[in-house]
Amino acid sequence: MVEKNFSEISWDWDLDSIKDIAQQLAKDEEKSSTGISLAAYESCLSKFCRSLLGGPLYDRYHLGVAGYRNIDDQYISLSEGLMRMSLPSVSALEQKAMTACRGMYRAEASDLRALSGMHALICMVGSLTEPGDIIFSVAPVHGGHAATSLLLQRLGRISRFIPWSPENHSFDIKRIREECRRYKPAMILLDLGATLFPLPVGMLRAAVGQKCIIAYDASHTMGLIAGDRFPNPLDEGANVLFGNTHKSFPGPQKAMIHFVDEALAKRARTMIGKAFVSSQHTGDSIALYMTILEMQMFGRQYASAMIANALQLASSLENMGFSVLKRGGITTESSVFWVIPPKGMTSNDLCRQLMICGIYTNARNLHGIGLLRVGTQYVTRQGMGKPAMDQIAYLWKRAVDSKGDGREVRDDVSEFMRQFTKIEYSFDRFI
C-alpha cells in the first residue's frame, strides 16, 4: 500500500484509511522515541504510570477532593449533590498523594484536580480574585507566559506587567514597591517561563505587604522543589504554588495547586468544584497520584541529577564553541538553560537544524533576543548522566555543522538513544 499524507487521505473511513492514519501516527512515535528530547516543556512518564493512563477506570468519573467525599461504602459516593459509583481505591491513592504533597511542598492543603497549567491558572485566579481586580504578571518579553495577560482580561481582571530587571533575571523590587502603592494589585502572578535562578519571594512579600496574594507558577521547577533542590516559594511568603506536572515534575499533562494555609485552600476548593472542574480525568489523575509517590521516593536524586546534567551539558556546549546565557558567570540553578545561536544563525535556524538531526529543543525570544531553551528533565529520567551530556554536545555540534538533511547525524542520534530504554527514578525498577 502506498503511504499517504493526512491531506491525501480519503475520509470515507474504509480500512485502508484507518491503516494510513495508524502508519502516520507510528512515524511520529518513532521520531519521538529515537530523538534526544531537550525541550524544556516535556517530561518522561514512567512506564508504570503510563500504563495507568489507558486502564478501565479512565472512562469513569472522578469528582470532588479526597477527604471531602462522603463514601458510604465501597459502592456509593456522595459529592456535590450527586450520588454515583464510588472509586474507594482511587480516593485512597489520592489521599496518599495529597499527604505526600504536604511533605514535599510544605503546603497546608493541595488541590490536584486541574487538567493543565493554564487550567490551574484559571481555577486559581477565578477562585481567589474578583472581576475588576488588578493582577500583576511577568511580561512575555521577559519570559512570562504568552497567554496570561489575555486570559486575565477575558476573566474580567485588569492585567499589568510586573517591573522587571533583565540583567538580574528577576523582578525590580524598588519599582514594584512603587507600582503596588499606586495600583494596589489583588495578586502578583510570577509566571516565569524558564526559571534559571530562584526569585527573591521573601523580598517581594516584604515590599507588597500581607494583603496581596502572591501566586508562584512552578511549572518548570515543580520537580526541583519537590526534590528540595530549589527554594520553595511557600516558605518565603508566597500564598499559592501552582503549575503543570509535565516538566521537571515527570507526570502526566495535569496540574497541581498548593496552598500555604487551609483558609485560602477552602476558599479556592469550593469555587473550583462549583465552576471550574467536573471530572478531573480519572486515568490522568491516577497517573499523577502515582508520580507524586514516585517523587516522594526518588525526587531528591532526580532533582539533583537534572541540575547536574544541565550544568554539564551547558559546559560541554561551551567547550564545543557555543555560548550560553549567564548571570554573574553562572549558567543556571535549575534544569533549564538558554543557548545563544552562533553568529549567522537565528534561533529558529538553530532549532530547525537540530530537529532535522533528531535533537529537540525549542526556540523563543527572551528580552528581545532569539535563544534556544534547553531542559534536561527528559534525558535525565531516561538514565543519562554527565558522560551522556558530553556525547549530546558532540552530536549537537555535528548537527549544526552538518549539511543537507543531516541523515548521518540523525542515524547516530538514533543509535545513541538505543542505550537508554529504561525510565529511572521511578517505580519501574520494582515491576
Secondary structure, 3 states (H helix, E strand, C coil): CCCCCHHHCCCCCCHHHHHHHHHHHHHHHHHHHCCEECCCCCCCCCHHHHHCCCCHHHHCCCCCCCCCCEECCCCEEEECCEEEECCHHHHHHHHHHHHHHHHHHCCCEEECCCCCHHHHHHHHHHHHCCCCCEEEECCHHHCECCCHHHHHHHCCCEEEECCEEHHHCEECHHHHHHHHHHHCCCEEEECECCCCCCCCHHHHHHHHCCCCEEEEECCCCHHHHHCCCCCCHHHHCCCEEEEEEECCCEEEEEEEEEECCHHHHHHHHHHHHHHHCCCCCHHHHHHHHHHHHHHHHHHHHHHHHHHHHHHHHHHHHHHCCCEECCECCECCCCCEEEEECCCCCCHHHHHHHHHHCCEECEEEEECCEEEEEEECHHHHHCCCCHHHHHHHHHHHHHHHHCCCCCHHHHHHHHHHHCCCCCCCCCHHHHC
